[in-house]
Amino acid sequence: MSRCSFCGNEIEKGTGLIFVEKIGKVHHYCSSKCERNVLLGRKPKHVRWTQEFKKLKGKLSAEAQKEALQQEAQGSGETVKHKMGLSGAAAKKLKGGA
């Protein structure tokens, strides 16, 4: 399953919208509500019902926080390392780690 590019909720198989830009970037949206908010230029961290807002304000449930941390650990560390060709220590420094 994929996650909505705007609100961060999981999208069930067979539902939602997929938008592919000319440069190949793919955006997944769970509803037209999320798609319209992106077209209006809104940022997820400023919209109260998104996962990113709840994460920043500390209002995310414990289970959702655990899931978000797992997603970050799986995705961000590997992409930084592979995209830039950095060693593990350099990738951690770039990411903000020790």
Secondary structure, DSSP 8 states (H G I E B T S, - for coil): -EE-TTT--EE-TT-SEEEE-TTS-EEEESSHHHHHHHHTT--GGGSTTSHHHHHHHT-S-HHHHHHHHHHHHHHHHHHHHHHHT--HHHHHHHHT--
